[in-house]
């Protein structure tokens, strides 16, 4: 089963989507709509987002691409809900920068509180998986708590969704093809099998330090194949058997409107 | 019994905002891995599992590798700036009108050995960020940059940080941060800590005080 949050006819709804693409609201009503209907506005799929953990350089080939040694322990940084937006929404490119790239990533959504969780029990704490695009702006990188908040905590730069797939429906989250296209052209192809630190490892690692809670998310990093994105570009991040996340880039002025 | 959690949705801390510390570390910051001094405020989050309150006992950290009690913990204290309405891309001149009140934030952690990577192991300990004891209305604080944050341990004064020593003042920080991310009502910015964090021991009673804002008291738990 898949789970999403949408706005339909002005109403915010939590929905389930079954294997035949039939949509049911959490009130039990059938919603007779195709899942790709333009009448659906997709919200970020986690209703009450908690702490968002994101991994840097967690694919060996991406580490090489960025001229780094693959890490010996996970590089994890924190993001918050201000960065989230949904499927088919917009993300912005700041003015006067040279290099902003997407990062197509598998996301594990925590469904149960826990601390000191063993690797072998870790998936019991995962409600499901979704896809995110953890945009980065390389111009803003500085070597202090890198990747710093100026790079990774900006509004709208973590599109996520469209839905969460139950953990039970994904027998092996580390055998999934990952693809990104920009304006229809394939720019990134990889597999979650090349992840250095997988979800159970990261859950064990984090929960040695802190309690994980429902609504927390773990974004697991991106493989080789990043390119610069410009306003007007449409980026689609797809992970096999999970979902395809579409984002349109806009300028800073278009995004902020009156607040620009 | 502990007071309620005063933070809503986000607790942002500013590191390396003590100009004395920046001067002292200037040579280090020109070396690897830093290469050059920070050009922007250095920010980190204390995530929701860390939020705690006045009078709460602070759990003693566990060593990541051995599972035994951590050898050392430190504390820093900051003025906590409480946002009172949605704050998006504000200027320094208007920034303080988005501040509803002030409180005290203590940050218990492992020692700050490096500022290069986000310090998940050191900074994300459960209950390590008490905030309180209350939120004093902004109208009662005429100039937040003129305040002084003191720390005493078991009644003995250990540190005094006059906020005029901050590299970036309160209004500048609210402005810069609001140009990175939209802030919401109830979110808290811990604007600056003294450069040398204070070492603590199991059982220590720690008081962080700001005249006119209050005193935040917490006790370190015993090593388990």
Interface residues (C-beta under 8 A of the other chain):
Chain A: X50 X51 X75 X76 X77 X78 X80 X81 X82 X83 X115 X142 X143 X144 X145 X146 X147 X148 X149 X150 X153 X154 X155 X206 X208 X209 X210 X211 X212 X213 X256 X259 X260
Chain B: X9 X10 X12 X15 X16 X33 X34 X35 X36 X38 X39 X40 X42 X43 X44 X45 X47 X48 X49 X50 X62 X64 X88 X89 X115 X116 X117 X118 X119 X120 X121 X124 X125 X126 X180 X181 X182 X184
